[in-house]
Structure formats: C-alpha cells, structure tokens
Amino acid sequence: MMRQCGMQITAGGYGMRTNQQTTLKAPVTLSGIGVHSGNPVEITLRPASANHGIAFLRTGISSGNDRLIKAHHACVSATELCTVIGDVESGAVATIEHLMSAFFGLGIDNALVEIDGPEMPILDGSALPFVNAIDAAGTTSCGAKRRWIKVLRTVRVQVERSFAELRPIDRGFRLDVEIDFESPVIGRSRKAMDLTPASYRREIAPARTFGMMRDVERYWKAGFAPGASLENTVAVGENAVVNPEGLRFADEFVRHKFLDAVGDLALAGLPIQGAYRSYCGGHRMNVAIIDALLADRANYAILEGAGTRREAAIAEFGTGLTLAAFAGDL
C-alpha cells in the first residue's frame, strides 16, 4: 500500500555531532548496476540548503516528468529485500538503504540525490563507496540549527519471534542488532554500539550485503537480484562463504544488518536520540518501528540546538511537513 507523500521537503538531518545542519561541499557522481534490476544507473549527490532534508530526484522517467521523492518513512512503498520509496507508476527509487545509512552515519542533513533509473547502484554491496564519495565531495555547515527526535516512551513492534524497539536514553543514538539464522555459516550474532561518524566508518560502512546460494533461483524467479554477483554480495553456501576473499569481518553478517537498520531509521526524517534494539528484524520491521514511534505525539519530542548540552524543545517541525500517524504494514 502506497503511503501519502507530499512533495515539499523540510527539516532533515542524521547525527548529533554538532548543532549545525550539514550538506555536501560539491556534487559527486557514482555509477553501477542495480542488484534487483541488473540495469546500469548513475547517481549524483548534490548539496542542498538548510531544512531541505534528503530527497531523491528521479530522472529519465518515460512520462518525461522528473519526480522528487523525499527520503521519509511516509513515502515507503515496499520493504521486501530492500527499501523502496515512491511508487512504480509515477516513479520510485529502490535499494536506498545503503546510501541513507552513509548519510545518517556521517551526519549529513541535507542532500539532493539525482538518479536516472528506478534503483540505486549496489556498488560493492556495502555503504563504503558512498562514504568515500561523500568524503571526496566534502561537507560543510548549512548555517542552520540541527533538529532531532528525542524518544520519550518505549515503543515496540513484534511479529512472531522478530521484534524491534525504540526506548529513551539520555544522549546520542545507540543500536543493538541481533540476527539468528539456521545456516551454520551465519548463525546467531549481535552487534551493539553508539553511532558516531568514527564508529560507523570503521565498523559498519564496509559490511556487505549477503544471500544464501540456495535462494538464488527463487530470487530470480521472483524478479530479484539479477545484478547480484560475488563482486557485490557475500554468497553463503551450505558450509562456507563462497567468495574467494572471504569475509571483511568475522561478524560481517550482523554488521550489515546494523548498516541496513541505520539507513532505514534515517527515514524518520530527523536524527534520533534514543536506543534501538532488534532481533531477527529487517527493512519491514525497521520502517514499522518508525511508524509506531511517530504515530503518537506523546512518544517523542522535537528538539533543537547544541546536542545534549542545550536542548530547546519546539512544538512542531515547522512549515512543509507534519509527522502524521501512518500505520506500518508489518
């Protein structure tokens, strides 16, 4: 089900390292193929003004009309194997989670992403190429105060054994992600840490997406993953990783799930002050917990100012966007 999604962009921001909103210093372009489409695509990350947030500009649409889609949970239209914003008929962008994760992890508040196809390039399957591109472009202050969402009450969503939860903490943003696969190669593992640019670069950004070899045929029949290869995916066999270079981390699987969670939670539209916990979650659960948090104004406050030293509560987001209650499809 497509959620209501306005076209005006307003306050965005990922991270609470400074009290100023940030953007890129210069445009930077990347190209590759979409993992689920197999088609070539080119993107350009461009600077944006204060309170613009993160938005995607779809070009090359058959109608001839470019479409602007804001990176916001209200615009999510699918969460099977990847996160999709917009709708297929008028223009959508799929597999946005790795770029959104890089923006959130590095504290980029405002950017325009021009893309000439319906899916982001998979590149090496991690967020590292996006981090490197952002570093090459450089970052700068937008000259406006950063705003963020402070979690006031614990919220939780659960489907069978899987769950996701957001709870209040005094400062910062902490994630605790646990996976539990039947595969003996993956198994059960857990990664928890406070999110900072340094920790994100070092421990999360290089972790690649992964898939089971036995699922490849099923994915192909369902129209997924024609662009997957050993160059962009960790392939998991019955008893070992197929990729000749092996893993980048002993626990690369859970680190990538952590990476995905960072990208999906960025769709709150503002950085979060709170603690996130998930067990056997995924894109669907990550988006659902944002829906649950923002469905009730008593669950959160919108703060503005200099991080945890000075918090000036403001009543609303300002003109252009209201966080209405959009029910998540679990």
C-alpha positions as CSV (number, residue, x, y, z in Angstrom):
1,M,0.0,0.0,0.0
2,M,1.4,3.4,-1.0
3,R,1.5,5.9,1.8
4,Q,0.6,9.5,1.4
5,C,3.6,11.5,0.5
6,G,3.8,15.3,0.0
7,M,6.4,16.9,-2.3
8,Q,7.7,19.7,-0.2
9,I,10.9,18.9,1.7
10,T,11.7,20.2,5.2
11,A,13.9,19.5,8.2
12,G,16.2,16.6,7.9
13,G,19.4,15.5,9.5
14,Y,21.3,12.5,10.6
15,G,23.5,12.6,13.6
16,M,24.1,14.9,16.6
17,R,27.8,15.6,16.3
18,T,27.3,19.4,16.0
19,N,24.5,21.9,16.5
20,Q,24.6,22.9,12.8
21,Q,22.9,21.2,9.8
22,T,25.3,19.9,7.2
23,T,25.4,19.3,3.5
24,L,28.0,18.4,0.8
25,K,30.5,20.9,-0.4
26,A,30.3,19.8,-4.1
27,P,28.5,17.3,-6.3
28,V,29.8,13.8,-6.7
29,T,28.7,11.1,-9.2
30,L,28.7,7.3,-9.0
31,S,27.6,4.7,-11.4
32,G,27.0,0.9,-11.3
33,I,24.1,-1.6,-11.7
34,G,21.1,-2.2,-9.6
35,V,21.2,-5.5,-7.7
36,H,17.5,-6.2,-8.2
37,S,17.1,-4.7,-11.7
38,G,20.5,-5.7,-13.2
39,N,20.4,-2.3,-15.1
40,P,23.0,0.4,-15.2
41,V,22.3,3.5,-13.2
42,E,24.1,6.8,-12.5
43,I,23.5,9.0,-9.4
44,T,24.8,12.4,-8.5
45,L,24.8,13.5,-4.9
46,R,24.3,17.3,-4.7
47,P,24.5,19.9,-2.0
48,A,21.2,21.2,-0.6
49,S,20.2,24.1,1.5
50,A,19.2,24.1,5.2
51,N,15.9,22.3,6.0
52,H,15.9,20.6,2.7
53,G,16.5,17.1,4.1
54,I,17.4,14.2,1.9
55,A,15.5,13.8,-1.3
56,F,15.7,11.8,-4.5
57,L,15.1,13.3,-7.9
58,R,14.1,10.6,-10.4
59,T,15.1,11.5,-14.0
60,G,14.7,9.5,-17.2
61,I,11.0,8.6,-16.4
62,S,9.1,7.6,-19.6
63,S,6.5,10.4,-18.9
64,G,9.3,12.9,-19.3
65,N,8.5,14.4,-15.9
66,D,11.2,14.2,-13.3
67,R,9.9,13.3,-9.8
68,L,11.1,14.5,-6.4
69,I,10.7,11.9,-3.6
70,K,11.6,12.8,-0.1
71,A,13.5,10.2,2.0
72,H,10.8,9.8,4.6
73,H,9.0,6.8,6.1
74,A,5.7,8.1,4.8
75,C,7.0,7.6,1.3
76,V,8.0,3.9,1.7
77,S,6.1,1.7,-0.7
78,A,7.9,-1.7,-0.3
79,T,10.3,-3.4,2.1
80,E,10.9,-6.8,0.6
81,L,14.6,-7.5,0.4
82,C,15.2,-3.7,0.0
83,T,13.6,-0.4,0.9
84,V,11.7,1.4,-1.8
85,I,10.3,5.0,-1.8
86,G,7.7,6.3,-4.2
87,D,5.6,4.2,-6.5
88,V,6.3,2.3,-9.7
89,E,3.7,4.1,-11.8
90,S,4.9,7.7,-11.2
91,G,8.5,6.9,-10.3
92,A,10.1,5.0,-7.5
93,V,13.6,4.5,-6.1
94,A,14.6,1.1,-4.7
95,T,17.5,-0.1,-2.5
96,I,18.1,3.3,-0.9
97,E,19.2,1.9,2.5
98,H,22.9,1.8,1.9
99,L,23.2,5.5,0.8
100,M,20.8,6.6,3.5
101,S,22.9,4.7,6.0
102,A,26.0,6.5,4.9
103,F,24.2,9.9,5.2
104,F,23.0,9.1,8.7
105,G,26.2,7.6,9.8
106,L,28.3,10.6,8.7
107,G,25.8,13.2,9.9
108,I,24.7,14.6,6.6
109,D,21.4,16.5,7.0
110,N,20.7,17.9,3.5
111,A,21.3,16.5,0.0
112,L,19.7,16.0,-3.3
113,V,20.2,12.6,-5.0
114,E,19.7,12.7,-8.8
115,I,19.2,9.2,-10.2
116,D,18.4,8.2,-13.8
117,G,16.8,4.8,-13.0
118,P,14.5,3.1,-10.6
119,E,17.2,1.5,-8.3
120,M,20.3,2.7,-6.6
121,P,23.6,1.1,-7.7
122,I,24.7,-1.8,-5.5
123,L,28.4,-1.0,-6.0
124,D,30.3,-3.4,-3.7
125,G,27.3,-4.2,-1.6
126,S,28.2,-2.0,1.4
127,A,28.0,1.7,2.3
128,L,31.7,2.2,1.9
129,P,31.6,3.5,-1.7
130,F,29.0,6.1,-0.6
131,V,31.2,7.1,2.4
132,N,34.2,7.5,0.1
133,A,32.1,9.7,-2.3
134,I,30.8,11.9,0.5
135,D,34.4,12.3,1.7
136,A,35.5,13.2,-1.8
137,A,32.8,15.8,-2.1
138,G,33.5,17.2,1.4
139,T,30.9,18.5,3.9
140,T,30.0,22.0,5.1
141,S,27.6,23.7,7.5
142,C,24.3,25.0,6.2
143,G,24.2,27.8,8.8
144,A,21.0,26.5,10.5
145,K,20.4,24.7,13.8
146,R,20.1,20.9,13.7
147,R,16.8,19.4,15.0
148,W,16.2,15.8,16.1
149,I,13.7,13.4,17.5
150,K,14.0,12.5,21.2
151,V,12.3,9.2,22.2
152,L,10.2,9.8,25.3
153,R,8.4,6.5,25.6
154,T,9.4,3.0,24.7
155,V,7.7,1.7,21.5
156,R,7.9,-1.9,20.2
157,V,6.7,-3.9,17.2
158,Q,6.7,-7.7,17.1
159,V,5.8,-10.3,14.5
160,E,6.2,-13.9,15.8
161,R,9.8,-14.1,17.2
162,S,11.0,-10.9,15.4
163,F,10.8,-7.6,17.2
164,A,12.1,-4.0,17.0
165,E,12.1,-1.5,19.8
166,L,13.0,2.2,20.5
167,R,13.5,3.4,24.0
168,P,14.6,6.7,25.7
169,I,18.2,7.3,26.6
170,D,20.0,10.4,27.9
171,R,22.1,11.2,24.9
172,G,23.1,10.0,21.4
173,F,21.9,7.2,19.3
174,R,22.6,3.5,20.2
175,L,21.8,0.5,18.1
176,D,21.7,-3.1,19.3
177,V,21.0,-5.6,16.4
178,E,20.8,-9.3,16.7
179,I,20.4,-12.0,14.0
180,D,19.7,-15.7,14.2
181,F,19.9,-17.8,11.0
182,E,19.6,-21.5,10.7
183,S,22.6,-21.5,8.4
184,P,25.7,-22.6,10.4
185,V,27.8,-20.2,8.3
186,I,25.8,-17.2,9.7
187,G,24.3,-18.5,12.9
188,R,23.4,-16.1,15.8
189,S,25.3,-12.9,16.5
190,R,24.8,-9.5,17.9
191,K,26.3,-6.0,17.4
192,A,25.7,-3.1,19.7
193,M,27.4,0.3,19.8
194,D,26.8,4.1,19.9
195,L,26.6,5.6,16.5
196,T,29.3,8.1,15.7
197,P,31.0,9.0,12.4
198,A,34.2,7.3,13.5
199,S,32.5,4.1,14.7
200,Y,30.3,4.0,11.6
201,R,33.3,4.4,9.2
202,R,35.4,1.8,11.0
203,E,32.9,-0.9,12.0
204,I,29.7,-0.6,9.9
205,A,30.2,1.0,6.4
206,P,32.4,-1.8,4.9
207,A,30.0,-4.6,5.7
208,R,28.5,-6.1,2.6
209,T,25.0,-7.5,1.8
210,F,24.7,-11.3,1.8
211,G,22.5,-14.0,0.4
212,M,22.1,-17.8,0.6
213,M,23.1,-19.7,-2.6
214,R,20.1,-21.9,-2.2
215,D,17.8,-18.9,-2.5
216,V,19.3,-17.5,-5.7
217,E,17.0,-19.4,-8.1
218,R,13.9,-18.4,-6.0
219,Y,15.0,-14.8,-6.1
220,W,15.5,-14.8,-9.8
221,K,12.1,-16.3,-10.4
222,A,10.6,-13.6,-8.2
223,G,12.4,-10.9,-10.3
224,F,15.0,-10.1,-7.6
225,A,18.8,-10.0,-7.7
226,P,19.7,-10.4,-11.4
227,G,22.6,-7.9,-10.7
228,A,23.9,-9.9,-7.7
229,S,27.5,-11.3,-8.1
230,L,30.5,-12.2,-5.9
231,E,31.7,-8.6,-6.5
232,N,28.7,-7.1,-4.6
233,T,27.3,-9.9,-2.4
234,V,28.6,-12.3,0.2
235,A,27.3,-15.6,-1.1
236,V,26.7,-18.1,1.7
237,G,26.9,-21.8,0.8
238,E,25.9,-24.8,2.9
239,N,29.1,-24.9,4.9
240,A,31.2,-21.9,3.9
241,V,31.3,-18.4,2.3
242,V,31.7,-18.8,-1.4
243,N,33.6,-15.5,-2.1
244,P,37.3,-16.3,-2.5
245,E,38.4,-13.3,-0.4
246,G,36.2,-14.4,2.5
247,L,34.6,-12.0,5.0
248,R,35.7,-8.5,5.8
249,F,34.7,-9.1,9.5
250,A,34.2,-12.3,11.3
251,D,30.7,-11.0,12.1
252,E,30.1,-9.2,8.8
253,F,26.5,-10.5,8.5
254,V,25.2,-8.8,11.6
255,R,27.2,-5.7,10.8
256,H,25.4,-5.4,7.5
257,K,22.0,-5.8,9.2
258,F,23.2,-3.0,11.5
259,L,24.1,-0.9,8.4
260,D,20.6,-1.5,6.9
261,A,18.9,-0.5,10.2
262,V,20.8,2.8,10.3
263,G,19.6,3.5,6.7
264,D,16.0,2.6,7.3
265,L,15.8,4.5,10.6
266,A,17.1,7.6,8.8
267,L,13.7,7.7,7.2
268,A,12.3,9.2,10.4
269,G,13.3,12.4,8.7
270,L,15.4,13.7,11.6
271,P,18.2,12.1,13.6
272,I,17.1,10.2,16.7
273,Q,18.1,10.5,20.3
274,G,17.3,7.0,21.6
275,A,18.2,3.4,21.7
276,Y,17.2,0.9,19.0
277,R,17.0,-2.8,19.6
278,S,16.1,-5.5,17.1
279,Y,16.0,-9.3,16.9
280,C,15.7,-11.0,13.6
281,G,14.5,-7.8,12.1
282,G,14.8,-6.4,8.6
283,H,13.6,-3.5,6.4
284,R,9.9,-4.1,7.2
285,M,10.5,-4.1,10.9
286,N,12.8,-1.1,10.8
287,V,10.2,1.1,9.0
288,A,7.4,-0.2,11.2
289,I,9.2,1.0,14.4
290,I,9.5,4.5,13.0
291,D,5.8,4.4,12.1
292,A,5.0,3.3,15.6
293,L,7.1,6.0,17.2
294,L,5.7,8.8,15.2
295,A,2.1,7.6,15.3
296,D,1.6,9.2,18.8
297,R,3.0,12.7,19.7
298,A,3.4,11.5,23.3
299,N,6.1,9.1,22.2
300,Y,8.6,11.8,21.2
301,A,9.7,15.4,21.3
302,I,11.4,17.5,18.6
303,L,14.5,19.2,19.9
304,E,16.7,21.9,18.5
305,G,20.1,23.3,19.5
306,A,23.5,22.2,20.6
307,G,23.1,18.4,21.1
308,T,22.7,17.2,24.7
309,R,24.2,20.3,26.4
310,R,21.4,22.6,25.3
311,E,18.0,21.2,24.2
312,A,15.4,23.7,23.2
313,A,12.1,21.9,22.6
314,I,10.0,23.1,19.7
315,A,6.4,22.2,19.2
316,E,6.3,21.2,15.6
317,F,8.6,20.6,12.6
318,G,7.8,23.9,11.0
319,T,6.2,24.6,7.7
320,G,6.0,21.9,5.0
321,L,5.8,18.7,6.9
322,T,3.7,17.3,9.7
323,L,4.5,13.9,11.2
324,A,1.1,12.3,10.9
325,A,0.2,8.8,12.1
326,F,0.9,6.5,9.2
327,A,0.2,2.9,10.2
328,G,3.0,0.5,9.2
329,D,2.3,-2.7,7.3
330,L,4.2,-5.4,9.3
